């Protein structure tokens, strides 16, 4: 049975949209998903499902969260293979001194707007390094995410699609959980 990763946008951010991970796992079971596992507190759920339509799966999750917790977060889905490809495409992999906590991958809900990659050059005067590859935006924050002046709303507007970010440590942990689930562990 295929393994999927769901990433919920805006879960447990600064006191809003609070959900305990055990309650989230229980919800996924009630929605008919198998073996749900969570990773960190930001709404990453790795699970098995026979369902094939990612749109229908995302809607089922949104509706379930809406009923259970009173809000409907964006739900971004990736297969374990897609996440493996995301990790393999890391533009910083061959570099030394890249701190994983300062490196985010933004998973986009769809394809970026035409010309989005070229438009990102508008941010060349910021210290952050940005790479767009398919439905993932890789950003390295040399001064730390908390110190960044990068106008995120402008970046998202140029991309023409919403997304949700995870730091590199979380991305690799999520992939490890997905691969363990694929292996039956």
C-alpha positions in Angstrom: 0.0 0.0 0.0 1.5 3.4 -1.0 2.9 5.7 1.6 1.9 9.4 1.5 3.2 12.4 3.4 0.8 15.2 4.3 2.1 18.5 5.4 -0.5 20.8 7.0 0.0 24.6 6.6 -0.3 26.7 9.7 -0.6 24.0 12.4 0.6 24.9 15.9 1.9 28.4 14.9 2.3 30.8 17.7 -0.8 29.8 19.6 -3.2 29.3 16.7 -4.6 26.2 15.2 -3.4 24.0 18.0 -3.6 20.3 17.5 -1.9 17.5 19.5 -0.2 15.0 17.4 -1.9 12.0 19.0 -5.3 13.6 18.2 -4.1 14.1 14.7 -3.0 10.5 14.3 -6.4 9.4 15.7 -8.2 11.6 13.2 -6.3 10.0 10.3 -7.2 6.5 11.5 -10.9 7.6 11.7 -10.6 8.9 8.1 -9.6 5.4 7.0 -5.8 5.9 6.6 -3.5 3.3 8.0 -0.4 3.5 10.2 -0.3 7.3 10.6 2.9 8.6 12.1 3.7 12.2 12.9 6.9 14.1 12.8 7.5 17.2 14.9 4.6 19.4 16.0 3.9 21.2 12.7 1.4 18.9 11.2 3.5 16.3 9.2 1.7 13.0 9.0 3.0 10.0 7.2 0.5 7.3 6.4 -0.7 4.5 4.1 -3.7 4.6 1.9 -5.2 2.8 -1.0 -6.9 6.0 -2.2 -5.3 7.4 -5.4 -6.7 10.9 -5.8 -4.5 13.3 -4.0 -7.1 16.0 -4.3 -9.8 13.8 -2.7 -7.3 12.7 0.1 -6.4 16.4 0.8 -10.1 17.3 0.9 -10.9 14.4 3.2 -8.2 15.5 5.6 -9.2 19.2 5.5 -12.9 18.3 6.2 -11.9 16.0 9.0 -9.7 18.6 10.6 -12.5 21.2 10.2 -15.0 18.9 12.0 -12.6 17.9 14.7 -10.6 21.1 15.4 -12.6 23.9 13.9 -10.3 25.1 11.1 -9.3 23.9 7.6 -5.6 24.1 6.9 -4.1 23.7 3.4 -2.9 20.1 3.0 0.0 19.4 0.8 0.7 15.8 -0.2 3.8 14.1 -1.5 4.6 10.5 -2.1 7.6 8.9 -0.5 9.3 8.8 -3.9 8.6 12.5 -4.5 10.2 13.3 -1.1 13.2 11.2 -2.0 13.6 13.2 -5.2 13.3 16.4 -3.2 16.1 15.3 -0.9 18.2 14.2 -3.9 17.7 17.6 -5.7 19.1 19.5 -2.7 21.1 22.4 -4.3 23.3 22.7 -1.2 24.3 19.0 -0.9 27.9 19.5 -2.1 28.5 22.6 0.1 30.3 22.7 3.4 29.0 24.6 6.3 25.3 24.6 5.4 23.5 24.5 8.7 20.3 22.3 8.3 18.3 24.5 10.7 18.9 27.5 8.4 17.8 25.6 5.3 14.1 25.4 4.4 12.2 23.6 1.7 8.9 25.1 0.8 6.6 22.5 -0.6 4.3 24.2 -3.1 0.6 23.2 -3.6 1.0 23.2 -7.4 3.2 24.2 -10.2 4.7 27.8 -9.8 3.5 30.5 -12.2 5.2 30.6 -15.6 8.4 32.7 -15.3 8.5 32.3 -11.4 12.1 31.1 -11.4 13.2 34.2 -13.4 11.2 36.5 -11.2 13.0 35.3 -8.1 16.0 37.3 -9.2 14.1 40.2 -7.7 15.4 39.0 -4.3 19.1 38.9 -5.3 19.9 41.7 -2.9 18.9 39.6 0.1 21.5 37.3 1.7 19.2 34.3 1.3 19.9 31.9 -1.5 16.8 30.7 -3.3 16.4 27.8 -5.8 13.2 26.7 -7.4 13.0 23.1 -8.6 9.6 21.9 -9.7 7.2 22.2 -6.8 9.8 22.8 -4.2 11.5 26.1 -3.3 14.9 25.6 -1.5 16.0 28.6 0.6 19.2 29.0 2.7 19.1 31.6 5.3 22.8 32.3 6.2 21.8 34.6 9.1 19.0 32.4 10.3 15.3 32.3 9.5 14.4 34.5 12.4 16.8 37.3 11.2 15.6 37.2 7.6 14.2 40.3 6.0 13.1 38.4 2.9 9.5 39.5 2.1 7.9 36.1 2.1 4.5 37.4 1.0 6.2 38.8 -2.1 8.0 35.5 -2.8 4.7 33.6 -2.6 3.0 36.2 -4.8 5.7 35.8 -7.5 5.3 32.0 -7.3 1.5 32.3 -7.8 1.0 29.3 -5.5 0.9 28.7 -1.7 3.2 26.4 0.1 4.4 25.3 3.5 8.0 25.2 4.6 9.9 22.6 6.6 13.6 22.9 7.7 16.0 20.4 6.3 16.2 18.4 9.6 12.4 17.9 9.4 12.5 16.9 5.7 15.1 14.2 6.3 13.3 12.9 9.4 10.0 12.8 7.5 11.7 10.8 4.7 13.2 8.4 7.2 9.8 7.7 8.7 8.2 7.2 5.2 11.0 4.8 4.2 10.5 2.9 7.5 6.8 2.6 6.8 7.5 1.5 3.3 9.8 -1.2 4.7 7.1 -2.4 7.1 8.9 -1.1 10.2 
